[in-house]
Amino acid sequence: MKEICSAVLSQHLAARYEGPLGVDMMLVKTAQGIMLHPCIEVDLRRTMGYVALDVARAEYDLPSVLRPLFG
């Protein structure tokens, strides 16, 4: 999913935006079972999830898992 989102967002945003972003996704119950809805919203900012991982990394000396897509 990361590679697909990166490819699609690069096509639309690379020339216009540089910085952190978040992609909201959700699991949806369907007649076929639980499925992933891959893009509910794109946030062109540092999200609370991003901040929480940053704080956890600083507090527990975790490696960085987030990298900007563009820039």
Summary of the structure (lengths in Angstrom):
residues: 71
radius of gyration: 14.4
end to end distance: 20.2
largest distance: 42.8
contacts: 148
relative contact order: 0.23
helix: 35%
strand: 28%
